């Protein structure tokens, strides 16, 4: 699910609007818009999400068909507001629609997005709903994410770079969840896999393109730390501090779903190197 911060930054990138203009277009108080830009991980209330999301739909063009994007919105809403039993029932109804989509076997961008959503269904079955046969579910999730990435890789449009990163991040999240947090930083398998997929290079390109994207920079920092790449660690950490100076503090907690850098097992090598220096 895209955060309020990502939404407003994408709106600003697409339109060039100031905070005052975004406030006027959404009807949100300027102080609220300012807080979204200023505070990493700011959650906001339901009204903020509704208004910002609506404006985002109006001004930020998606490379995918509107009805597919609506499926993603419905999926996120179901996961957020339904019980796990209700969400499982929702997935059971959604999957046949996706698997029988006429574009699924094509190389169209629609096939990328349908495959992407199928990856989400298997990911959530494995790690959110915690259904049985996790290994099989994980393999299915990775297979669909890889198919989405394969389709997207056929397009040379530079505007799709962020979409490619987001799919790669889904794959990273799936792989990471299969490994104990205390073991990932020392896993040679994960190190080889990150290198083979060229993950650091892609994330660095995204952060260079969208300097506001501290979330991508944090993900890049994690990968750089696991790979023990000090130069890239410095690049991503500096990028985070340019967004918010609080990231200079290793104990800073940016959001309720992210630990501080000092407490993140994946950043153990980076933190040790920083504190040693």
ZARODO-611610 format. One record per residue (C-alpha): x negated, z negated, y negated. Coordinates in steps of 0.2 Angstrom, whole numbers, padded with zeros to 4 digits, always signed. Each point is the difference from the previous one (the first is absolute). Layout:
N
+-------+-------+-------+
|    px |    pz |    py |
+-------+-------+-------+
|     X |     Z |     Y |
...
+-------+-------+-------+
END
This chain:
277
+-------+-------+-------+
|    px |    pz |    py |
+-------+-------+-------+
| +0000 | +0000 | +0000 |
| -0007 | +0005 | -0017 |
| -0002 | -0014 | -0012 |
| +0007 | -0002 | -0018 |
| -0018 | +0002 | -0006 |
| -0003 | +0017 | +0009 |
| +0017 | +0006 | -0006 |
| -0003 | -0003 | -0018 |
| -0018 | +0007 | +0001 |
| +0006 | +0016 | +0008 |
| +0013 | +0001 | -0013 |
| -0013 | -0002 | -0014 |
| -0011 | +0013 | +0009 |
| +0014 | +0013 | +0001 |
| +0007 | -0002 | -0017 |
| -0013 | -0008 | -0011 |
| +0012 | -0012 | -0006 |
| -0005 | -0017 | -0008 |
| +0007 | -0017 | +0006 |
| +0012 | +0001 | -0015 |
| +0007 | +0017 | +0006 |
| +0002 | -0006 | +0018 |
| +0009 | -0016 | -0006 |
| +0012 | +0011 | -0010 |
| +0003 | +0012 | +0014 |
| +0003 | -0014 | +0013 |
| +0009 | -0012 | -0012 |
| -0012 | -0013 | +0006 |
| -0007 | -0013 | -0013 |
| -0017 | +0006 | -0006 |
| -0008 | -0017 | +0006 |
| +0006 | +0004 | +0018 |
| -0008 | +0017 | +0000 |
| -0016 | -0007 | -0008 |
| +0000 | -0013 | +0014 |
| +0002 | +0013 | +0014 |
| -0016 | +0009 | -0007 |
| -0010 | -0016 | -0004 |
| +0003 | -0011 | +0016 |
| -0006 | +0007 | +0016 |
| +0013 | -0003 | +0014 |
| +0014 | -0004 | -0012 |
| +0016 | +0000 | +0010 |
| +0014 | +0000 | -0013 |
| +0018 | -0001 | +0004 |
| +0013 | +0012 | +0008 |
| +0005 | +0007 | -0017 |
| -0018 | +0004 | -0005 |
| -0002 | +0009 | +0017 |
| +0016 | +0010 | -0002 |
| -0004 | +0006 | -0017 |
| -0018 | +0004 | +0002 |
| +0003 | +0009 | +0017 |
| +0014 | +0011 | -0008 |
| -0011 | +0005 | -0015 |
| -0014 | +0004 | +0013 |
| +0012 | +0011 | +0009 |
| +0004 | +0009 | -0016 |
| -0017 | +0004 | -0007 |
| -0012 | -0001 | +0015 |
| +0001 | +0016 | +0010 |
| -0002 | -0002 | +0019 |
| -0007 | +0013 | +0011 |
| +0013 | -0003 | +0013 |
| +0019 | +0004 | +0000 |
| +0011 | -0013 | -0008 |
| +0010 | -0004 | +0015 |
| -0016 | -0005 | +0010 |
| -0005 | -0011 | -0014 |
| +0018 | -0008 | +0001 |
| -0003 | -0003 | +0018 |
| -0016 | -0010 | -0004 |
| +0010 | -0010 | -0013 |
| +0013 | -0004 | +0012 |
| -0013 | -0005 | +0013 |
| -0008 | -0012 | -0012 |
| +0016 | -0007 | -0006 |
| +0006 | -0003 | +0018 |
| -0017 | -0009 | +0004 |
| +0001 | -0011 | -0015 |
| +0018 | -0005 | +0000 |
| +0006 | +0001 | +0018 |
| -0003 | -0012 | +0014 |
| -0013 | +0005 | +0013 |
| +0014 | +0004 | +0013 |
| +0009 | +0011 | -0013 |
| -0016 | +0008 | -0005 |
| -0003 | +0004 | +0019 |
| +0017 | +0008 | +0001 |
| -0003 | +0010 | -0016 |
| -0016 | +0007 | +0008 |
| +0009 | +0004 | +0016 |
| +0012 | +0011 | -0010 |
| -0014 | +0008 | -0011 |
| -0012 | +0005 | +0013 |
| +0011 | +0013 | +0009 |
| +0003 | +0008 | -0017 |
| -0019 | +0001 | -0004 |
| -0005 | +0006 | +0018 |
| +0013 | +0014 | -0001 |
| -0004 | +0006 | -0018 |
| -0002 | +0018 | +0001 |
| -0015 | +0000 | -0011 |
| -0010 | -0012 | +0011 |
| -0009 | +0013 | +0010 |
| -0005 | +0010 | -0016 |
| -0015 | -0002 | -0012 |
| +0012 | -0002 | -0015 |
| -0002 | -0015 | -0011 |
| +0017 | -0006 | +0007 |
| -0008 | -0002 | +0017 |
| -0014 | -0011 | -0008 |
| +0013 | -0012 | -0007 |
| +0011 | -0001 | +0015 |
| -0015 | -0004 | +0011 |
| -0006 | -0013 | -0013 |
| +0017 | -0009 | +0002 |
| +0000 | +0001 | +0019 |
| -0017 | -0008 | -0001 |
| +0008 | -0014 | -0010 |
| +0013 | -0003 | +0013 |
| -0012 | -0002 | +0014 |
| -0012 | -0011 | -0011 |
| +0015 | -0011 | -0005 |
| +0006 | -0001 | +0018 |
| -0018 | -0006 | +0005 |
| -0005 | -0012 | -0014 |
| +0017 | -0005 | -0009 |
| +0013 | +0000 | +0014 |
| -0014 | -0005 | +0013 |
| +0008 | +0010 | +0013 |
| -0007 | +0001 | +0018 |
| -0013 | +0013 | +0005 |
| -0010 | -0001 | -0016 |
| -0014 | +0011 | +0005 |
| +0012 | +0014 | +0003 |
| +0008 | -0003 | -0016 |
| -0016 | +0000 | -0009 |
| -0006 | +0016 | +0008 |
| +0017 | +0008 | -0005 |
| -0002 | -0006 | -0018 |
| -0018 | +0007 | -0001 |
| +0005 | +0016 | +0007 |
| +0014 | +0003 | -0013 |
| -0011 | -0005 | -0014 |
| -0014 | +0012 | +0006 |
| +0013 | +0014 | +0001 |
| +0005 | -0004 | -0018 |
| -0018 | +0001 | -0005 |
| -0004 | +0016 | +0010 |
| +0015 | +0009 | -0009 |
| -0005 | -0007 | -0017 |
| -0018 | +0005 | +0003 |
| +0005 | +0019 | +0001 |
| +0004 | -0001 | -0019 |
| -0014 | +0001 | -0012 |
| +0011 | -0006 | -0015 |
| -0011 | -0014 | -0008 |
| +0017 | -0008 | -0006 |
| +0002 | -0005 | +0019 |
| -0016 | -0010 | +0000 |
| +0010 | -0017 | -0003 |
| +0012 | +0004 | +0014 |
| -0015 | +0004 | +0012 |
| -0007 | -0017 | -0005 |
| +0017 | -0009 | +0003 |
| +0001 | +0007 | +0018 |
| -0018 | -0004 | +0003 |
| +0004 | -0018 | -0006 |
| +0015 | -0001 | +0013 |
| -0012 | +0005 | +0013 |
| -0013 | -0013 | -0006 |
| +0014 | -0013 | +0000 |
| +0005 | +0004 | +0018 |
| -0018 | -0001 | +0006 |
| -0003 | -0016 | -0009 |
| +0015 | -0009 | +0007 |
| -0006 | +0004 | +0017 |
| -0016 | -0010 | -0003 |
| -0001 | -0019 | -0004 |
| -0003 | -0003 | -0018 |
| -0016 | -0010 | +0004 |
| -0007 | +0014 | +0010 |
| +0003 | +0016 | -0010 |
| -0015 | -0003 | -0012 |
| -0011 | +0000 | +0016 |
| +0008 | +0014 | +0009 |
| -0011 | +0015 | +0004 |
| +0015 | +0010 | +0005 |
| +0008 | -0002 | -0016 |
| -0016 | +0004 | -0010 |
| -0002 | +0016 | +0010 |
| +0018 | +0004 | -0002 |
| +0000 | -0002 | -0019 |
| -0016 | +0010 | -0002 |
| +0008 | +0014 | +0011 |
| +0016 | +0002 | -0010 |
| -0010 | +0000 | -0017 |
| +0011 | -0014 | -0006 |
| -0012 | -0007 | -0014 |
| -0002 | +0017 | -0008 |
| +0018 | +0003 | -0001 |
| +0004 | -0017 | -0007 |
| -0014 | +0002 | -0013 |
| +0008 | +0017 | -0005 |
| +0017 | -0008 | -0002 |
| -0007 | -0015 | -0011 |
| -0010 | +0013 | -0010 |
| +0016 | +0010 | -0003 |
| +0011 | -0015 | -0003 |
| -0011 | -0014 | -0008 |
| +0015 | -0012 | -0001 |
| +0002 | +0000 | +0019 |
| -0008 | -0017 | +0004 |
| +0009 | +0000 | +0017 |
| -0009 | +0015 | +0006 |
| -0016 | -0008 | -0007 |
| +0003 | -0016 | +0010 |
| +0003 | +0011 | +0015 |
| -0016 | +0009 | -0003 |
| -0010 | -0016 | -0003 |
| +0006 | -0006 | +0017 |
| -0006 | +0015 | +0009 |
| -0016 | +0000 | -0010 |
| -0003 | -0018 | +0005 |
| +0003 | +0003 | +0019 |
| -0012 | +0015 | -0001 |
| -0012 | -0011 | -0010 |
| -0002 | +0014 | -0014 |
| -0005 | -0010 | -0015 |
| +0000 | +0014 | -0012 |
| +0018 | +0004 | +0004 |
| +0005 | -0019 | +0000 |
| -0007 | +0000 | -0018 |
| +0010 | +0016 | -0005 |
| +0017 | -0007 | +0007 |
| -0003 | -0018 | -0007 |
| -0004 | +0007 | -0017 |
| +0015 | +0011 | +0000 |
| +0011 | -0015 | +0004 |
| -0007 | -0010 | -0015 |
| +0003 | +0015 | -0012 |
| +0018 | -0002 | +0005 |
| +0001 | -0019 | -0002 |
| -0015 | -0011 | -0004 |
| +0006 | -0014 | +0012 |
| -0006 | +0010 | +0014 |
| -0018 | -0006 | -0005 |
| +0006 | -0017 | +0007 |
| -0002 | +0000 | +0019 |
| +0014 | -0013 | +0001 |
| +0013 | +0010 | -0009 |
| +0016 | +0003 | +0010 |
| +0007 | +0016 | -0007 |
| +0017 | -0001 | +0010 |
| +0010 | -0010 | +0012 |
| -0005 | +0012 | +0014 |
| -0019 | +0001 | -0003 |
| -0012 | -0014 | +0002 |
| -0014 | -0002 | -0013 |
| -0016 | +0009 | +0004 |
| -0009 | -0015 | +0005 |
| +0014 | -0004 | +0013 |
| +0001 | +0018 | +0007 |
| -0009 | +0001 | +0017 |
| -0002 | +0019 | -0003 |
| -0011 | -0004 | -0015 |
| -0011 | -0012 | +0008 |
| -0016 | +0011 | -0002 |
| +0004 | +0004 | -0018 |
| +0003 | -0018 | -0005 |
| -0016 | -0006 | +0009 |
| -0010 | +0013 | -0009 |
| +0008 | -0004 | -0017 |
| -0002 | -0019 | +0001 |
| -0018 | +0002 | +0007 |
| -0005 | +0011 | -0015 |
+-------+-------+-------+
END
